[in-house]
Amino acid sequence: DRHAQGESIQLGATDRTDRAVRLIHDKAEVIHRRGPWRSLEAVEFATLEWVDWFNHRRLLEPIANIPPAEAEALYCAAQEDLLLAA
């Protein structure tokens, strides 16, 4: 039913918002914990290190304890296989 679909989409958006807020909070924790910072470049570099960890080394239980980048690569490969099979 349309109402249930709308509710599902709305819940998905809320989940994404909650995750984004947690993500920003986690990044802020890293910045504050590793300070004081000598320069803006040092903060930018630490942020890039954190983003790299978040995307390439962080293991997520809901996706079989693999990093998000690996899950994305597997998904894209599966989509290509589907297109080639069609």
Rosetta constraint file for C-alpha pairs under 8 A:
AtomPair CA 1 CA 5 HARMONIC 6.42 0.50
AtomPair CA 2 CA 6 HARMONIC 6.16 0.50
AtomPair CA 3 CA 7 HARMONIC 6.12 0.50
AtomPair CA 4 CA 8 HARMONIC 6.08 0.50
AtomPair CA 5 CA 9 HARMONIC 6.24 0.50
AtomPair CA 6 CA 10 HARMONIC 6.08 0.50
AtomPair CA 7 CA 11 HARMONIC 6.08 0.50
AtomPair CA 8 CA 12 HARMONIC 6.16 0.50
AtomPair CA 9 CA 13 HARMONIC 6.27 0.50
AtomPair CA 10 CA 14 HARMONIC 6.26 0.50
AtomPair CA 11 CA 15 HARMONIC 6.13 0.50
AtomPair CA 12 CA 16 HARMONIC 6.22 0.50
AtomPair CA 13 CA 17 HARMONIC 6.14 0.50
AtomPair CA 14 CA 18 HARMONIC 6.11 0.50
AtomPair CA 15 CA 19 HARMONIC 6.15 0.50
AtomPair CA 16 CA 20 HARMONIC 6.11 0.50
AtomPair CA 17 CA 21 HARMONIC 6.20 0.50
AtomPair CA 18 CA 22 HARMONIC 6.27 0.50
AtomPair CA 19 CA 23 HARMONIC 6.03 0.50
AtomPair CA 20 CA 24 HARMONIC 6.23 0.50
AtomPair CA 21 CA 25 HARMONIC 6.17 0.50
AtomPair CA 22 CA 26 HARMONIC 6.04 0.50
AtomPair CA 23 CA 27 HARMONIC 6.23 0.50
AtomPair CA 24 CA 28 HARMONIC 6.15 0.50
AtomPair CA 25 CA 29 HARMONIC 6.23 0.50
AtomPair CA 26 CA 30 HARMONIC 6.50 0.50
AtomPair CA 27 CA 31 HARMONIC 6.35 0.50
AtomPair CA 27 CA 47 HARMONIC 7.46 0.50
AtomPair CA 27 CA 50 HARMONIC 7.29 0.50
AtomPair CA 28 CA 32 HARMONIC 6.12 0.50
AtomPair CA 29 CA 33 HARMONIC 5.87 0.50
AtomPair CA 30 CA 34 HARMONIC 6.04 0.50
AtomPair CA 30 CA 50 HARMONIC 7.95 0.50
AtomPair CA 31 CA 35 HARMONIC 6.24 0.50
AtomPair CA 31 CA 43 HARMONIC 7.12 0.50
AtomPair CA 31 CA 46 HARMONIC 7.48 0.50
AtomPair CA 31 CA 47 HARMONIC 7.61 0.50
AtomPair CA 32 CA 36 HARMONIC 7.56 0.50
AtomPair CA 37 CA 42 HARMONIC 6.50 0.50
AtomPair CA 37 CA 43 HARMONIC 6.59 0.50
AtomPair CA 38 CA 42 HARMONIC 6.72 0.50
AtomPair CA 39 CA 43 HARMONIC 6.76 0.50
AtomPair CA 40 CA 44 HARMONIC 6.20 0.50
AtomPair CA 41 CA 45 HARMONIC 6.05 0.50
AtomPair CA 42 CA 46 HARMONIC 6.17 0.50
AtomPair CA 43 CA 47 HARMONIC 6.10 0.50
AtomPair CA 44 CA 48 HARMONIC 6.23 0.50
AtomPair CA 45 CA 49 HARMONIC 6.23 0.50
AtomPair CA 46 CA 50 HARMONIC 6.19 0.50
AtomPair CA 47 CA 51 HARMONIC 6.17 0.50
AtomPair CA 48 CA 52 HARMONIC 6.12 0.50
AtomPair CA 49 CA 53 HARMONIC 6.27 0.50
AtomPair CA 50 CA 54 HARMONIC 6.02 0.50
AtomPair CA 51 CA 55 HARMONIC 6.13 0.50
AtomPair CA 52 CA 56 HARMONIC 5.71 0.50
AtomPair CA 52 CA 57 HARMONIC 7.43 0.50
AtomPair CA 53 CA 57 HARMONIC 4.90 0.50
AtomPair CA 53 CA 58 HARMONIC 5.92 0.50
AtomPair CA 54 CA 58 HARMONIC 5.26 0.50
AtomPair CA 54 CA 68 HARMONIC 7.97 0.50
AtomPair CA 55 CA 67 HARMONIC 6.43 0.50
AtomPair CA 55 CA 68 HARMONIC 5.49 0.50
AtomPair CA 55 CA 69 HARMONIC 5.56 0.50
AtomPair CA 56 CA 67 HARMONIC 5.37 0.50
AtomPair CA 56 CA 68 HARMONIC 6.45 0.50
AtomPair CA 56 CA 69 HARMONIC 5.46 0.50
AtomPair CA 56 CA 70 HARMONIC 7.27 0.50
AtomPair CA 57 CA 67 HARMONIC 5.41 0.50
AtomPair CA 58 CA 66 HARMONIC 7.49 0.50
AtomPair CA 58 CA 67 HARMONIC 5.22 0.50
AtomPair CA 58 CA 68 HARMONIC 7.41 0.50
AtomPair CA 59 CA 65 HARMONIC 4.80 0.50
AtomPair CA 59 CA 66 HARMONIC 4.82 0.50
AtomPair CA 59 CA 67 HARMONIC 4.72 0.50
AtomPair CA 59 CA 68 HARMONIC 7.48 0.50
AtomPair CA 60 CA 64 HARMONIC 6.73 0.50
AtomPair CA 60 CA 65 HARMONIC 4.58 0.50
AtomPair CA 60 CA 66 HARMONIC 5.76 0.50
AtomPair CA 60 CA 67 HARMONIC 6.26 0.50
AtomPair CA 60 CA 68 HARMONIC 7.31 0.50
AtomPair CA 61 CA 65 HARMONIC 4.44 0.50
AtomPair CA 61 CA 66 HARMONIC 7.48 0.50
AtomPair CA 63 CA 68 HARMONIC 7.99 0.50
AtomPair CA 63 CA 71 HARMONIC 7.11 0.50
AtomPair CA 66 CA 70 HARMONIC 6.51 0.50
AtomPair CA 66 CA 71 HARMONIC 6.64 0.50
AtomPair CA 67 CA 71 HARMONIC 6.40 0.50
AtomPair CA 68 CA 72 HARMONIC 6.13 0.50
AtomPair CA 69 CA 73 HARMONIC 6.20 0.50
AtomPair CA 70 CA 74 HARMONIC 6.21 0.50
AtomPair CA 71 CA 75 HARMONIC 6.14 0.50
AtomPair CA 72 CA 76 HARMONIC 6.13 0.50
AtomPair CA 73 CA 77 HARMONIC 6.13 0.50
AtomPair CA 74 CA 78 HARMONIC 6.17 0.50
AtomPair CA 75 CA 79 HARMONIC 6.24 0.50
AtomPair CA 76 CA 80 HARMONIC 6.24 0.50
AtomPair CA 77 CA 81 HARMONIC 6.22 0.50
AtomPair CA 78 CA 82 HARMONIC 6.26 0.50
AtomPair CA 79 CA 83 HARMONIC 6.31 0.50
AtomPair CA 80 CA 84 HARMONIC 6.15 0.50
AtomPair CA 81 CA 85 HARMONIC 6.10 0.50
AtomPair CA 82 CA 86 HARMONIC 6.25 0.50
